[in-house]
Amino acid sequence: GEISIPREPQFTFELRGVSPPAFGLSPPQAKRRAVQWKESGFIGRNRLEWTVDGEVEIASAPTFQTALLVDRRLRIDDITVMENGASRKIRWADSKTDPSRVVLFFGDRTEGTRRIKLRGGLPLIHGTPIALPSVKVEDCEMGTTRLTLARDPEVEVIFAPPIEWKSQLLEESIPEGSRPDRVEPIGNYQLETAAPRAP
């Protein structure tokens, strides 16, 4: 069909001079790969204790910071970092632009293998279904995640893992925030990166 072109212009633009081409330099992005990533949860009477313990390999460029993508329902109690076997002094803060982004700041450049440990939890309301939280490293090749769940023997839990979750042999380690005599294992699973978290 024909295209109708209005006689009067709808918009008028004025160029006050030709701007020179502009460009900016950005620092090289470090490549990150999770060598191992383990999340464990202990379901207590009123709180889900959540622990993340993972090793991240950083190559190609040293960095001064690392960002974690954290489920904001989690109340973070502590974050520690070990690098090449030595403890690193860090400070961390929530991102002002993205509340699910937690940035770890290092005093100097860091590279190599970094072990990140996060402890936190979230309150539980009896009778209310809850989705399990998740913690990941931003811009990182995650691979698989090992997830271990346990509960207080006096707490009844209804839990049916998705078929995508691969069941593993139960580990003998005791989840943090629990006592050995008050732990009832639920399961130990291997999750692929895109696997959903079930309530």
C-alpha positions in Angstrom: 0.0 0.0 0.0 0.9 3.7 -0.2 2.7 5.4 2.7 1.2 8.8 3.7 3.9 11.4 4.4 2.6 14.4 6.3 3.3 17.8 4.7 4.3 19.5 7.9 7.2 17.9 9.9 6.2 16.4 13.2 9.6 17.0 14.8 12.5 19.3 14.1 16.1 18.6 15.1 19.0 21.0 15.2 22.6 20.0 15.2 24.8 22.5 17.0 28.0 21.0 15.6 29.3 17.6 14.9 30.5 15.8 18.0 33.7 13.9 17.7 33.5 10.1 18.2 34.0 9.1 21.8 35.1 6.0 23.5 35.9 4.8 27.0 38.3 2.2 28.4 37.1 -0.5 30.8 39.3 -2.7 32.8 39.7 -6.4 31.6 37.0 -8.6 33.2 38.3 -11.4 35.3 37.1 -14.9 34.4 35.5 -16.7 37.3 34.8 -20.4 37.7 33.3 -22.1 40.6 35.5 -25.1 41.4 33.0 -26.3 43.9 29.9 -24.8 45.4 28.0 -26.2 48.4 24.9 -24.9 50.1 23.5 -26.5 53.2 20.4 -25.8 55.2 19.3 -26.7 58.7 15.5 -26.4 59.4 15.0 -25.4 63.0 11.8 -24.7 64.9 11.6 -21.0 63.8 14.6 -20.4 61.5 16.3 -21.9 58.4 20.0 -21.7 58.9 21.8 -21.4 55.6 25.5 -21.9 54.9 27.3 -21.5 51.6 30.9 -22.8 51.2 32.4 -22.5 47.7 35.7 -22.2 45.9 36.0 -19.7 43.0 38.9 -19.7 40.6 39.8 -16.3 39.2 42.0 -16.0 36.1 43.1 -13.5 33.5 42.9 -10.4 35.6 43.2 -9.6 39.3 40.3 -7.9 41.0 39.6 -5.7 44.0 36.0 -6.9 44.5 33.6 -9.8 44.0 29.8 -9.6 43.9 27.4 -12.3 45.3 23.8 -12.6 44.1 22.0 -13.3 47.3 18.4 -14.2 48.0 17.3 -11.0 49.9 15.2 -13.0 52.3 18.4 -14.2 53.8 19.7 -12.3 56.7 23.5 -12.5 56.4 25.3 -13.2 59.7 28.8 -13.4 58.4 31.0 -13.6 55.2 34.6 -14.8 55.3 37.1 -15.3 52.5 40.2 -17.5 52.2 42.6 -17.0 49.4 45.3 -19.5 48.5 45.0 -20.9 52.1 45.2 -17.5 53.8 42.4 -15.5 55.4 41.6 -12.3 53.6 40.3 -9.2 55.4 37.2 -7.9 53.6 34.3 -5.6 54.0 31.0 -6.1 52.3 27.9 -4.1 51.6 24.6 -4.3 49.8 24.5 -2.7 46.3 22.6 0.6 46.2 21.2 -0.2 42.8 20.3 -3.9 43.3 19.3 -5.2 46.7 20.1 -8.8 45.8 23.7 -7.9 45.0 26.2 -8.1 47.9 29.7 -6.7 47.0 32.8 -8.0 48.7 35.6 -5.4 48.8 39.3 -6.4 49.1 42.1 -4.0 50.3 44.3 -5.0 47.4 44.3 -7.0 44.2 43.3 -10.6 44.5 43.6 -13.5 42.1 43.9 -17.3 42.2 41.6 -19.6 44.1 39.2 -17.9 46.6 37.1 -19.7 49.2 34.0 -17.9 50.1 31.9 -18.8 53.1 28.6 -17.2 53.9 26.3 -17.8 56.9 22.8 -16.6 57.3 19.3 -17.5 57.8 15.6 -16.6 57.4 12.6 -16.9 59.7 10.1 -19.7 59.3 6.4 -19.5 59.7 4.7 -22.9 60.5 2.3 -24.0 57.8 3.7 -21.6 55.2 5.5 -23.1 52.2 8.9 -21.6 51.6 11.3 -21.7 48.6 14.9 -22.5 49.4 17.2 -19.6 49.1 20.1 -19.4 46.7 23.5 -17.7 46.6 25.7 -17.4 43.5 28.7 -15.5 42.3 28.1 -12.8 39.8 29.6 -13.3 36.3 30.8 -16.8 37.3 30.7 -20.2 35.6 28.8 -22.1 38.3 28.6 -25.6 37.1 26.9 -27.9 39.7 25.9 -27.1 43.2 25.8 -29.6 46.1 22.8 -29.0 48.4 22.5 -30.7 51.8 19.4 -30.4 53.9 18.7 -31.5 57.5 16.2 -30.7 60.2 15.5 -30.6 63.9 14.0 -34.0 64.8 11.1 -32.3 66.5 10.2 -30.3 63.3 8.0 -32.0 60.7 9.0 -31.1 57.2 7.2 -31.9 54.0 9.8 -31.9 51.2 9.7 -33.4 47.7 12.8 -32.6 45.6 12.3 -32.0 41.9 13.1 -34.8 39.5 16.0 -32.7 38.1 17.8 -33.0 41.5 20.3 -35.9 41.6 20.2 -37.6 45.0 23.7 -38.3 46.5 24.9 -40.2 49.4 24.3 -38.4 52.7 27.3 -36.8 54.3 28.2 -37.2 57.9 29.0 -33.5 58.4 26.8 -31.6 60.8 25.2 -28.4 59.5 26.4 -25.2 61.2 23.9 -23.8 63.8 22.9 -27.3 64.9 23.8 -29.9 67.5 24.9 -33.4 66.5 22.2 -35.0 68.7 19.5 -32.7 67.1 20.0 -33.4 63.4 17.8 -35.5 61.2 19.1 -35.7 57.6 16.7 -34.9 54.8 18.8 -35.4 51.7 22.0 -34.6 49.8 21.5 -33.4 46.2 23.4 -32.3 43.1 21.9 -29.4 41.2 22.7 -28.2 37.7 23.0 -24.5 37.3 19.5 -24.0 35.8 17.7 -26.3 38.2 14.9 -24.6 40.1 14.6 -24.5 43.9 11.6 -26.2 45.2 9.5 -25.0 48.1 
